[in-house]
Amino acid sequence: MQPEEIKHLIEAGLKGSEAYVEGDGTHFTAAVICPVFAGRSRIQKQQLVYDTVRAQLLDGRLHALSITTFTPEEWQQLKDDLNAEES
């Protein structure tokens, strides 16, 4: 699979989400920003993302996916922190 395919699956499966996916064709990392993550545990957030690619994981098209999740507020705070460090 290609990173863009995984990005599309995640964003289609989690309405209102934004995904950034990188990988080498076998192992991928995804940063996913979605308002539905608010108030959920880390495991619940990751499960929501895995649900969007479950078929690909089960049939072997997707071998490994490392997920980091953020609410829009957490994502903005991360960006603000990085910008402050650069200043």
DSSP file with accessible surface (Angstrom, degrees, kcal/mol):
  #  RESIDUE AA STRUCTURE BP1 BP2  ACC     N-H-->O    O-->H-N    N-H-->O    O-->H-N    TCO  KAPPA ALPHA  PHI   PSI    X-CA   Y-CA   Z-CA
    1    1 A M              0   0   38      0, 0.0    24,-0.0     0, 0.0     3,-0.0   0.000 360.0 360.0 360.0 157.6    0.0    0.0    0.0
    2    2 A Q    >>  -     0   0  121      1,-0.1     4,-1.6    22,-0.1     3,-0.9  -0.760 360.0-114.7-104.8 152.2    1.0    3.6   -0.5
    3    3 A P  H 3> S+     0   0   28      0, 0.0     4,-2.7     0, 0.0     5,-0.2   0.876 115.7  57.1 -53.2 -38.6    0.7    6.3    2.2
    4    4 A E  H 3> S+     0   0  133      1,-0.2     4,-2.3     2,-0.2     5,-0.1   0.846 103.6  53.4 -64.5 -33.8   -1.9    8.2    0.3
    5    5 A E  H <> S+     0   0   95     -3,-0.9     4,-2.2     2,-0.2    -1,-0.2   0.916 111.1  45.3 -65.0 -43.2   -4.2    5.1    0.2
    6    6 A I  H  X S+     0   0    0     -4,-1.6     4,-2.7     2,-0.2     5,-0.2   0.921 111.0  53.5 -67.0 -43.0   -4.0    4.7    4.0
    7    7 A K  H  X S+     0   0   46     -4,-2.7     4,-2.8     1,-0.2     5,-0.2   0.933 109.7  48.8 -55.5 -46.6   -4.6    8.5    4.4
    8    8 A H  H  X S+     0   0  124     -4,-2.3     4,-2.5     1,-0.2     5,-0.3   0.917 110.7  50.0 -61.7 -44.9   -7.7    8.2    2.3
    9    9 A L  H  X S+     0   0   43     -4,-2.2     4,-2.0     2,-0.2    -1,-0.2   0.922 113.6  45.5 -60.9 -44.6   -9.0    5.1    4.3
   10   10 A I  H  X S+     0   0    0     -4,-2.7     4,-2.1     2,-0.2    -2,-0.2   0.955 115.3  45.5 -64.9 -48.9   -8.5    6.9    7.6
   11   11 A E  H  < S+     0   0   57     -4,-2.8     6,-0.4    -5,-0.2     5,-0.2   0.851 114.9  48.2 -67.2 -32.0  -10.0   10.2    6.5
   12   12 A A  H  < S+     0   0   44     -4,-2.5    -1,-0.2    -5,-0.2    -2,-0.2   0.857 115.4  44.9 -72.9 -34.2  -13.0    8.4    4.9
   13   13 A G  H  < S+     0   0   48     -4,-2.0     2,-0.6    -5,-0.3    -2,-0.2   0.739 115.0  47.4 -83.4 -24.1  -13.6    6.3    7.9
   14   14 A L  S >< S-     0   0   16     -4,-2.1     3,-1.9    -5,-0.2    -1,-0.2  -0.860  87.7-142.0-119.5  92.8  -13.3    9.0   10.5
   15   15 A K  T 3  S+     0   0  166     -2,-0.6    21,-0.3     1,-0.3     3,-0.1  -0.267  84.7  19.3 -57.2 135.1  -15.3   12.0    9.3
   16   16 A G  T 3  S+     0   0   68      1,-0.3    -1,-0.3    -5,-0.2     2,-0.2   0.529  97.5 131.9  83.0   7.1  -13.7   15.3   10.0
   17   17 A S    <   -     0   0   17     -3,-1.9     2,-0.4    -6,-0.4    -1,-0.3  -0.500  44.6-155.0 -92.1 161.8  -10.3   13.8   10.4
   18   18 A E  E     -A   33   0A  83     15,-2.2    15,-2.9    -2,-0.2     2,-0.4  -0.997  16.0-166.3-132.1 127.3   -7.0   14.8    8.9
   19   19 A A  E     -A   32   0A   0     -2,-0.4     2,-0.5    13,-0.2    13,-0.2  -0.938  15.4-164.3-122.7 140.6   -4.3   12.2    8.6
   20   20 A Y  E     -A   31   0A 101     11,-2.6    11,-2.5    -2,-0.4     2,-0.4  -0.988  21.3-176.5-119.2 115.6   -0.5   12.4    7.8
   21   21 A V  E     +A   30   0A  20     -2,-0.5     2,-0.3     9,-0.2     9,-0.2  -0.954  10.1 173.5-122.9 134.3    0.9    9.1    6.7
   22   22 A E  E     +A   29   0A 141      7,-2.4     7,-2.7    -2,-0.4     2,-0.3  -0.948  17.0 131.2-130.8 153.8    4.4    8.1    5.9
   23   23 A G  E     -A   28   0A  39     -2,-0.3     5,-0.2     5,-0.2    42,-0.0  -0.964  55.7-111.6 174.1 174.3    5.9    4.7    5.2
   24   24 A D  S    S-     0   0  115      3,-1.7     4,-0.1    -2,-0.3   -22,-0.1   0.177  72.4 -86.2-109.6  13.9    8.1    2.5    3.1
   25   25 A G  S    S+     0   0   28      2,-0.3    38,-0.1     1,-0.1     3,-0.1   0.180 125.1  40.6 100.3 -18.5    5.4    0.2    1.6
   26   26 A T  S    S+     0   0   67      1,-0.4    38,-1.5    36,-0.1    37,-0.6   0.636 113.5  40.9-124.6 -49.5    5.4   -2.2    4.5
   27   27 A H  E     - b   0  64A  96     36,-0.2    -3,-1.7    35,-0.1    -1,-0.4  -0.921  69.8-178.8-111.2 132.1    5.7   -0.2    7.8
   28   28 A F  E     -Ab  23  65A   6     36,-2.1    38,-2.7    -2,-0.4     2,-0.4  -0.910  19.1-153.9-130.5 154.1    3.7    3.1    8.2
   29   29 A T  E     -Ab  22  66A  72     -7,-2.7    -7,-2.4    -2,-0.3     2,-0.4  -0.967  15.2-168.1-122.4 144.1    3.3    5.8   10.7
   30   30 A A  E     -Ab  21  67A   4     36,-2.8    38,-2.7    -2,-0.4     2,-0.5  -0.999  15.0-162.9-135.9 130.7    0.1    8.0   10.9
   31   31 A A  E     -Ab  20  68A  21    -11,-2.5   -11,-2.6    -2,-0.4     2,-0.5  -0.973  22.1-169.0-105.5 123.2   -0.6   11.1   12.8
   32   32 A V  E     -Ab  19  69A   0     36,-2.7    38,-2.4    -2,-0.5     2,-0.5  -0.973  11.6-166.3-123.3 127.1   -4.4   11.5   12.9
   33   33 A I  E     +Ab  18  70A   9    -15,-2.9   -15,-2.2    -2,-0.5    38,-0.2  -0.942  23.8 150.5-112.0 125.5   -6.2   14.7   14.1
   34   34 A C    >   -     0   0    1     36,-2.2     3,-1.5    -2,-0.5     4,-0.2  -0.947  47.3-137.3-157.6 135.8  -10.0   14.3   14.8
   35   35 A P  G >  S+     0   0   74      0, 0.0     3,-1.7     0, 0.0    -1,-0.1   0.792 100.3  71.3 -63.8 -25.0  -12.5   16.0   17.1
   36   36 A V  G 3  S+     0   0   60      1,-0.3    35,-0.1   -21,-0.3   -20,-0.0   0.713  83.5  72.0 -66.8 -14.7  -14.0   12.6   17.9
   37   37 A F  G X   +     0   0    0     -3,-1.5     3,-2.1    33,-0.2    -1,-0.3   0.694  69.5 117.1 -72.6 -17.4  -10.9   11.8   20.0
   38   38 A A  T <  S+     0   0   61     -3,-1.7     3,-0.1     1,-0.3    32,-0.0  -0.264  85.1   5.9 -57.2 129.2  -11.9   14.3   22.7
   39   39 A G  T 3  S+     0   0   89      1,-0.3     2,-0.3     0, 0.0    -1,-0.3   0.493 103.8 118.2  79.1   4.4  -12.5   12.6   26.0
   40   40 A R    <   -     0   0  103     -3,-2.1    -1,-0.3     1,-0.1    -3,-0.0  -0.742  66.2-109.9-103.7 154.2  -11.4    9.2   24.8
   41   41 A S     >  -     0   0   56     -2,-0.3     4,-2.5     1,-0.1     5,-0.2  -0.267  33.4-106.0 -73.1 164.7   -8.5    7.1   26.1
   42   42 A R  H  > S+     0   0  162      1,-0.2     4,-2.4     2,-0.2     5,-0.2   0.913 122.7  50.3 -57.8 -41.7   -5.3    6.5   24.0
   43   43 A I  H  > S+     0   0  102      1,-0.2     4,-2.5     2,-0.2    -1,-0.2   0.917 109.4  50.1 -64.9 -44.1   -6.5    2.9   23.3
   44   44 A Q  H  > S+     0   0   98      2,-0.2     4,-2.0     1,-0.2    -1,-0.2   0.909 110.9  50.0 -61.8 -40.4  -10.0    4.0   22.2
   45   45 A K  H  X S+     0   0   25     -4,-2.5     4,-1.6     2,-0.2    -2,-0.2   0.938 112.3  46.3 -62.9 -47.8   -8.5    6.6   19.9
   46   46 A Q  H  X S+     0   0   39     -4,-2.4     4,-3.1     1,-0.2     5,-0.2   0.893 109.5  55.3 -63.8 -37.4   -6.1    4.1   18.3
   47   47 A Q  H  X S+     0   0   83     -4,-2.5     4,-2.4     1,-0.2    -1,-0.2   0.906 104.0  54.4 -62.6 -39.7   -9.0    1.6   18.0
   48   48 A L  H  X S+     0   0   40     -4,-2.0     4,-0.7     2,-0.2    -1,-0.2   0.905 112.4  43.9 -59.8 -40.8  -11.0    4.1   16.0
   49   49 A V  H >X S+     0   0    0     -4,-1.6     3,-1.4     1,-0.2     4,-0.6   0.943 111.2  52.6 -70.8 -46.3   -8.2    4.5   13.6
   50   50 A Y  H >X S+     0   0   68     -4,-3.1     3,-1.4     1,-0.3     4,-0.6   0.866 100.7  63.4 -57.8 -34.4   -7.5    0.8   13.3
   51   51 A D  H 3< S+     0   0   82     -4,-2.4     3,-0.5     1,-0.3     4,-0.3   0.819  97.1  57.5 -59.7 -28.3  -11.1    0.2   12.5
   52   52 A T  H << S+     0   0   22     -3,-1.4    -1,-0.3    -4,-0.7    -2,-0.2   0.693 119.0  29.0 -76.7 -18.6  -10.7    2.3    9.3
   53   53 A V  H <X S+     0   0    0     -3,-1.4     4,-2.0    -4,-0.6    -1,-0.2   0.169  84.0 115.0-124.1  14.7   -7.9    0.0    8.0
   54   54 A R  H  X S+     0   0   98     -4,-0.6     4,-2.8    -3,-0.5     5,-0.2   0.904  75.7  52.4 -56.2 -44.8   -8.9   -3.3    9.6
   55   55 A A  H  > S+     0   0   58     -4,-0.3     4,-2.2     1,-0.2     6,-0.3   0.914 110.5  48.5 -60.8 -40.3   -9.7   -5.1    6.3
   56   56 A Q  H  4>S+     0   0   22     -3,-0.2     6,-2.3     2,-0.2     5,-0.8   0.850 112.3  48.7 -70.3 -33.9   -6.2   -4.2    5.0
   57   57 A L  H ><5S+     0   0   51     -4,-2.0     3,-0.6     4,-0.2    -2,-0.2   0.918 112.6  48.4 -68.4 -42.3   -4.5   -5.4    8.1
   58   58 A L  H 3<5S+     0   0  142     -4,-2.8    -2,-0.2     1,-0.2    -1,-0.2   0.859 113.4  44.9 -69.5 -35.8   -6.4   -8.7    8.1
   59   59 A D  T 3<5S-     0   0   88     -4,-2.2    -1,-0.2    -5,-0.2    -2,-0.2   0.470 113.5-114.8 -90.6   1.4   -5.8   -9.5    4.4
   60   60 A G  T < 5S+     0   0   56     -3,-0.6    -3,-0.2    -4,-0.4    -4,-0.1   0.431  84.7 117.0  88.2  -2.3   -2.1   -8.6    4.7
   61   61 A R  S   <S+     0   0  128     -5,-0.8     2,-0.5    -6,-0.3    -4,-0.2   0.841  82.4  43.1 -65.9 -30.2   -2.1   -5.5    2.4
   62   62 A L        +     0   0    2     -6,-2.3    -2,-0.3     1,-0.1    -1,-0.2  -0.976  68.4 177.4-117.9 118.6   -1.1   -3.4    5.4
   63   63 A H        +     0   0  128    -37,-0.6     2,-0.4    -2,-0.5   -36,-0.2   0.912  63.5   5.4 -89.0 -48.8    1.5   -5.0    7.6
   64   64 A A  E     -b   27   0A  29    -38,-1.5   -36,-2.1     2,-0.0     2,-0.4  -0.995  54.7-179.3-145.5 134.9    2.3   -2.4   10.3
   65   65 A L  E     -b   28   0A   9     -2,-0.4     2,-0.5   -38,-0.2   -36,-0.2  -0.971  10.1-161.4-138.5 118.0    0.8    0.9   11.3
   66   66 A S  E     -b   29   0A  69    -38,-2.7   -36,-2.8    -2,-0.4     2,-0.4  -0.879  20.1-158.2 -97.4 128.9    2.0    3.1   14.2
   67   67 A I  E     -b   30   0A   8     -2,-0.5     2,-0.4   -38,-0.2   -36,-0.2  -0.915  20.4-177.8-119.3 135.1   -0.6    5.6   15.2
   68   68 A T  E     -b   31   0A  73    -38,-2.7   -36,-2.7    -2,-0.4     2,-0.3  -0.996  19.3-159.7-122.8 132.5   -0.4    8.9   17.0
   69   69 A T  E     +b   32   0A  17     -2,-0.4     2,-0.3   -38,-0.2   -36,-0.2  -0.872  12.3 176.7-119.0 149.0   -3.7   10.7   17.7
   70   70 A F  E     -b   33   0A  34    -38,-2.4   -36,-2.2    -2,-0.3   -33,-0.2  -0.996  27.2-130.7-144.0 145.0   -4.6   14.3   18.5
   71   71 A T     >  -     0   0   10     -2,-0.3     4,-2.6   -38,-0.2     5,-0.2  -0.520  44.7-103.0 -78.2 163.5   -7.7   16.3   19.0
   72   72 A P  H  > S+     0   0   48      0, 0.0     4,-2.4     0, 0.0     5,-0.2   0.899 125.0  51.5 -57.0 -35.9   -7.6   19.6   17.0
   73   73 A E  H  > S+     0   0  134      2,-0.2     4,-2.4     1,-0.2     5,-0.2   0.907 109.7  47.9 -68.1 -42.1   -6.7   21.5   20.1
   74   74 A E  H  > S+     0   0   83      2,-0.2     4,-2.3     1,-0.2    -1,-0.2   0.904 112.0  50.7 -64.2 -40.0   -3.8   19.1   21.0
   75   75 A W  H  X S+     0   0   47     -4,-2.6     4,-2.4     2,-0.2    -2,-0.2   0.922 110.6  48.4 -63.4 -44.7   -2.6   19.4   17.4
   76   76 A Q  H  X S+     0   0   88     -4,-2.4     4,-2.8    -5,-0.2    -2,-0.2   0.914 110.7  51.2 -63.1 -41.2   -2.7   23.2   17.5
   77   77 A Q  H  X S+     0   0  103     -4,-2.4     4,-2.7     2,-0.2    -2,-0.2   0.914 109.4  50.7 -62.9 -40.9   -0.9   23.2   20.9
   78   78 A L  H  X S+     0   0   63     -4,-2.3     4,-2.4     2,-0.2    -2,-0.2   0.933 112.0  46.8 -61.3 -46.1    1.9   21.0   19.4
   79   79 A K  H  X S+     0   0   87     -4,-2.4     4,-2.4     2,-0.2    -2,-0.2   0.917 112.5  50.0 -63.4 -41.8    2.3   23.3   16.4
   80   80 A D  H  X S+     0   0   71     -4,-2.8     4,-2.2     1,-0.2    -2,-0.2   0.909 110.6  50.0 -62.7 -42.5    2.4   26.3   18.7
   81   81 A D  H  X S+     0   0   73     -4,-2.7     4,-2.0     2,-0.2    -2,-0.2   0.904 111.2  48.5 -62.7 -42.6    5.0   24.7   20.9
   82   82 A L  H  X S+     0   0   81     -4,-2.4     4,-1.6     1,-0.2    -2,-0.2   0.909 111.2  50.0 -65.7 -39.4    7.2   23.8   17.9
   83   83 A N  H  X S+     0   0   89     -4,-2.4     4,-0.9     1,-0.2    -2,-0.2   0.887 109.2  52.2 -65.6 -38.1    6.9   27.4   16.6
   84   84 A A  H  < S+     0   0   67     -4,-2.2     3,-0.4     1,-0.2    -1,-0.2   0.886 107.7  51.8 -65.8 -37.2    7.9   28.7   20.0
   85   85 A E  H  < S+     0   0  150     -4,-2.0    -1,-0.2     1,-0.2    -2,-0.2   0.837 107.9  52.4 -66.8 -32.9   11.0   26.5   20.0
   86   86 A E  H  <        0   0  155     -4,-1.6    -1,-0.2    -5,-0.1    -2,-0.2   0.693 360.0 360.0 -76.0 -20.4   12.0   27.8   16.6
   87   87 A S     <        0   0  136     -4,-0.9    -3,-0.0    -3,-0.4    -4,-0.0  -0.280 360.0 360.0 -78.5 360.0   11.7   31.4   17.7
